């Protein structure tokens, strides 16, 4: 594939600031912001959809890898380790889903991938609005084989979405952990990171077998600069958490995602 060399991609300040804005948006809701990064990679920086997904996945790995240690002060490692059955249950589906989803993305026509990304962004927007405010404590499905099967199916679906968008999947994992397993919301945030990392690595490994993966090598400076901006932004967003009322914040972020989805759905190859 040809290398993208837009003025925006060459400008490191633009790249860092864009990463910072994305990280801040993610930090305000306790996530990495990859859902907001993907439309920018396509719209502002001009990457083809598949290459944008791969770059997004690489940056998501960097950002999420730093997020889990940061949360240890709030949720001790022992609490995360004690819930290893839940982690394994969802990973049993998400690892397969991520591998399948990445392979699917590689084989799709660019126009189809654009439309699919747009639809998935709308789904993420809905999860953002309706998934927050859940407190946990009451599982929808009692312990037993039915919950295990439900966890595998849910994990598989989340793995596909995470691979197709190049995201960690926290917006879908956290409500699943709360509703399906009755996990407390703070613990759910940390468990989602523990599940996201192996899931993203599985998708990343599948993408590495395609020629499009070379986009990371060609744009490694871009990846590092934007990822650093996202990490700084995540820190800023976390500090601002609570200043903007959730009743205003969540619909606003959902609208941003829906507008981004509309641009992806209406995207035309030039």
Buried (B, 14 or more C-beta within 10 A) or exposed (E): EEEBEEEBBEBBEBBBBBBBBBBBBBBBBBBBBBBBBBBBBBBBBBBBBBBBBBBBBBBBBBBBBBBBEEBEEEBEEEBBEEBEEBBEBBBBBBBBBBBBBBBBBBEBEEEEBBBBBBEBBBBBBBBBBEBBEBEBEEBEBEEEEEBBEBBBEBBBBBBBBBBBBBBBBBBBBBBBBBBBBBBBBBBBBBBBBBBBBBBBBBBBEBBEEBEBBBBBEBBEEBBBBBBBBBBBBBBBBBEEBEEBEEEEBBEEBBEBBBEBBBBBBEBEEE
